[in-house]
């Protein structure tokens, strides 16, 4: 199974911005659902990425 370039880009951006994300998530004045929105965004990104991959295989 090849690794898609979009996933490599996502992980690279994640590692580059981890310190900023950590401060943003651990801020006391945030809404409780903010981390869940981030994970929802990741799941949606992976879903659409896999849909594109399945179309390429046809």
N, C-alpha and C positions, 0 to 999 in steps of 0.2 A: 504494500500500500504506500504510494508516494505521499510525501508531505506537501501540502499545497502552500504556495508562496504567501497566500493571504493569512494562513495560520502562523507562519513564521513571522510575518509582519506584526500580527496581533501580539504574539509573545514578546517580540522585541520592544514594542511600544509599552507593553505591560511592565517589563523589567526596567525600562528607562524612567517610567513615571511612577514606580512603586513608592518612593519616598513622598511624593506629592499626594498620591492616592491614600497613603497611610494617614497623613495629617488630615486630609479631607474626610476620611471615614471616621477617624477617632475624635473629631471635633465634637465637643459636648452639645453644641446647639443644633445638631443635625436631626432630621426626621428619622425615626426608627427604621423606615422602609428603604432608605437610600442604598444600603448594601444589596438589598434584594433587587433593586432596579438595575444595579450593575450586573448582577448575575443573569437577570432576565435579558439584558442586552447581549451578554455573551452567548446565551442559549439561542437567541434569535439569529445572531451572526453565524453561529455554527450551523443552524438549520438551513439558512439560505445558502451558505457555502456548500453544504452537502447536496442541496437541490441542484446547484450549478454543476457539481461534480457528476451527479447521476445523468444529467443531460449530455455531458461531454462523452460519456461512455456509450451512448446509443449510436 
